[in-house]
Amino acid sequence: MSAFASVTARRIAAATLTAGALVSVVTLPASAADHARPERPKVKISDVQYNSPGRDDHSNRSLNREWVEITNTTRRAVNLDGWTLRNEDGQTYTFNHYRLEGRATVRIHAGIGRDTDSDLYQDRRDYVWDNRSDTATLRNDRGRFIDNESWGHHRHGGGHGHGHGHGHGHR
C-alpha cells in the first residue's frame, strides 16, 4: 500500500467515524423523546351554572341548581383533599377526603345534600355565585392556582375563562 493510499484510507475511516458520531448525536434526542415524562395531573373547571334556573327563592332545590363542575382530564385519579373552590367574595369550599377518578367530573352544588362520587354539596343556605359577574377559582392543597372560570365583566380571567355558565341575577 502506498503512502498516498494509506493517508486516503485513514481519511475515509476518520470521515466515517465522524459521520457515525454525528448520526448518533442527531438521533439521541429522538430516542430520548420516546421516554416522555409521565402525564401531569390536569384538573380543570369544565362548566359553571352560576344562575340556577327558575326563581331565586333560596330553596334548597334552587341552591342546588347552582353548581361548578370540575373535570379530571387524565387517566389517573387525583386526590382533591384540601383543594379549594372560591368565589370573588372569598366564600370557599374545601374538598374533604375526595378523590376524583380519571376522566371523571364532579359537580359541586351550593346547597345541602348527600355527597356522592359525582355530586358534592357546599351545605350553604345562600347562593354562592354572583349572576352578573364573578370568578370561580380552583386551587390545590398547597394554595397553587389550578384554574378559574369568569363571567360577566370579569371575563378576562387568569385561567381558561370560558364564561359558559348560565346567568341570572342573585346580587
C-alpha positions as CSV (number, residue, x, y, z in Angstrom):
1,M,0.0,0.0,0.0
2,S,1.4,3.4,-0.9
3,A,1.7,6.3,1.5
4,F,-0.9,8.1,-0.5
5,A,-3.4,5.2,-0.3
6,S,-2.7,4.9,3.4
7,V,-3.5,8.5,4.1
8,T,-6.6,8.3,1.9
9,A,-7.8,5.2,3.8
10,R,-7.2,6.9,7.2
11,R,-9.1,10.0,6.0
12,I,-12.0,7.8,4.8
13,A,-12.0,5.9,8.1
14,A,-12.0,9.2,10.1
15,A,-14.8,10.7,8.0
16,T,-16.9,7.5,8.5
17,L,-16.3,7.6,12.3
18,T,-17.2,11.3,12.4
19,A,-20.3,10.8,10.3
20,G,-21.3,7.9,12.6
21,A,-20.8,10.1,15.7
22,L,-22.9,12.9,14.2
23,V,-25.7,10.5,13.4
24,S,-25.6,9.2,17.0
25,V,-25.9,12.7,18.4
26,V,-28.7,13.7,16.0
27,T,-30.7,10.6,16.8
28,L,-30.2,10.9,20.6
29,P,-33.0,13.5,21.1
30,A,-35.4,11.3,19.1
31,S,-34.7,8.3,21.3
32,A,-35.0,10.5,24.4
33,A,-38.4,11.7,23.2
34,D,-39.5,8.0,23.2
35,H,-39.2,8.1,27.0
36,A,-41.7,11.0,27.6
37,R,-42.3,12.2,31.1
38,P,-45.4,10.9,32.9
39,E,-48.5,12.8,32.3
40,R,-49.0,15.5,35.0
41,P,-52.4,15.7,36.6
42,K,-54.8,18.1,34.7
43,V,-57.8,19.1,36.6
44,K,-60.0,22.0,35.4
45,I,-63.2,23.8,35.9
46,S,-65.2,22.4,33.0
47,D,-68.6,24.2,33.4
48,V,-70.4,26.6,35.7
49,Q,-74.2,27.0,36.3
50,Y,-74.0,30.3,38.2
51,N,-77.6,31.1,37.6
52,S,-79.9,28.4,38.9
53,P,-82.9,28.0,36.6
54,G,-86.3,29.3,37.8
55,R,-87.0,31.7,40.6
56,D,-84.3,32.6,43.1
57,D,-86.4,31.6,46.1
58,H,-83.5,30.4,48.3
59,S,-85.0,27.0,48.4
60,N,-82.5,24.1,48.7
61,R,-83.7,22.9,45.3
62,S,-82.8,26.3,43.8
63,L,-79.5,26.5,45.6
64,N,-78.5,23.0,44.3
65,R,-79.2,24.1,40.7
66,E,-76.2,26.5,41.1
67,W,-73.0,24.5,40.6
68,V,-69.5,24.2,39.3
69,E,-68.1,21.2,37.5
70,I,-64.5,20.0,38.0
71,T,-63.1,17.5,35.5
72,N,-60.0,15.3,35.6
73,T,-58.8,15.1,32.0
74,T,-56.2,12.4,32.8
75,R,-56.5,8.7,33.2
76,R,-55.2,8.7,36.8
77,A,-57.2,9.6,39.8
78,V,-56.4,12.9,41.6
79,N,-56.7,13.4,45.4
80,L,-58.5,16.7,45.8
81,D,-58.3,16.6,49.6
82,G,-57.6,20.1,50.8
83,W,-58.2,21.7,47.4
84,T,-60.4,24.8,47.4
85,L,-63.1,26.4,45.1
86,R,-63.6,30.1,45.9
87,N,-65.7,33.0,44.6
88,E,-64.6,36.6,44.4
89,D,-66.2,37.4,47.8
90,G,-63.9,34.8,49.4
91,Q,-66.6,32.2,50.0
92,T,-64.6,29.0,49.9
93,Y,-65.5,25.3,49.6
94,T,-62.7,22.9,50.7
95,F,-62.7,19.4,49.4
96,N,-62.6,16.9,52.2
97,H,-61.4,13.3,51.6
98,Y,-62.4,13.3,47.9
99,R,-60.7,11.5,45.1
100,L,-61.6,12.4,41.5
101,E,-61.2,9.4,39.3
102,G,-59.5,9.6,35.9
103,R,-61.6,11.1,33.1
104,A,-64.4,11.9,35.6
105,T,-66.3,15.0,36.5
106,V,-67.7,16.1,39.9
107,R,-70.4,18.7,40.3
108,I,-70.2,21.0,43.4
109,H,-73.6,22.3,44.4
110,A,-74.3,25.4,46.5
111,G,-77.0,23.9,48.7
112,I,-77.4,21.0,51.2
113,G,-77.2,17.3,50.0
114,R,-75.6,13.9,50.4
115,D,-72.2,13.7,48.8
116,T,-71.6,11.1,46.1
117,D,-68.8,10.3,43.7
118,S,-70.3,12.7,41.1
119,D,-72.0,15.3,43.3
120,L,-70.7,17.3,46.3
121,Y,-72.6,19.8,48.3
122,Q,-71.3,23.0,50.0
123,D,-74.2,22.8,52.5
124,R,-75.0,26.6,52.2
125,R,-78.3,28.3,52.7
126,D,-77.5,31.1,50.3
127,Y,-76.3,31.4,46.7
128,V,-72.5,31.4,46.1
129,W,-72.0,32.7,42.6
130,D,-73.0,36.2,41.5
131,N,-75.0,36.1,38.3
132,R,-73.8,39.4,36.9
133,S,-70.1,38.7,37.3
134,D,-67.9,36.5,39.4
135,T,-64.9,34.2,39.2
136,A,-64.7,30.6,40.4
137,T,-61.1,29.8,41.3
138,L,-59.7,26.3,41.9
139,R,-56.5,25.9,44.0
140,N,-54.7,22.8,45.1
141,D,-53.9,21.8,48.7
142,R,-50.8,23.9,48.6
143,G,-52.7,27.0,47.5
144,R,-51.4,26.9,44.0
145,F,-53.6,28.2,41.2
146,I,-55.1,25.4,39.1
147,D,-57.8,27.0,37.0
148,N,-60.5,29.6,37.1
149,E,-63.7,30.5,35.2
150,S,-65.0,34.1,35.0
151,W,-68.3,35.6,33.6
152,G,-69.8,39.0,33.3
153,H,-67.4,42.0,33.2
154,H,-64.6,39.9,34.8
155,R,-64.3,37.5,31.8
156,H,-60.6,38.3,31.4
157,G,-59.8,35.6,34.0
158,G,-56.4,34.1,34.7
159,G,-57.4,30.6,33.5
160,H,-59.2,29.4,30.5
161,G,-62.2,31.7,31.4
162,H,-64.8,30.1,29.1
163,G,-67.6,32.1,30.8
164,H,-70.1,29.5,29.6
165,G,-72.1,29.3,32.8
166,H,-75.7,30.2,32.6
167,G,-76.7,33.6,34.0
168,H,-79.4,35.3,36.1
169,G,-79.2,37.9,38.8
170,H,-78.8,36.9,42.5
171,R,-77.0,40.1,43.8
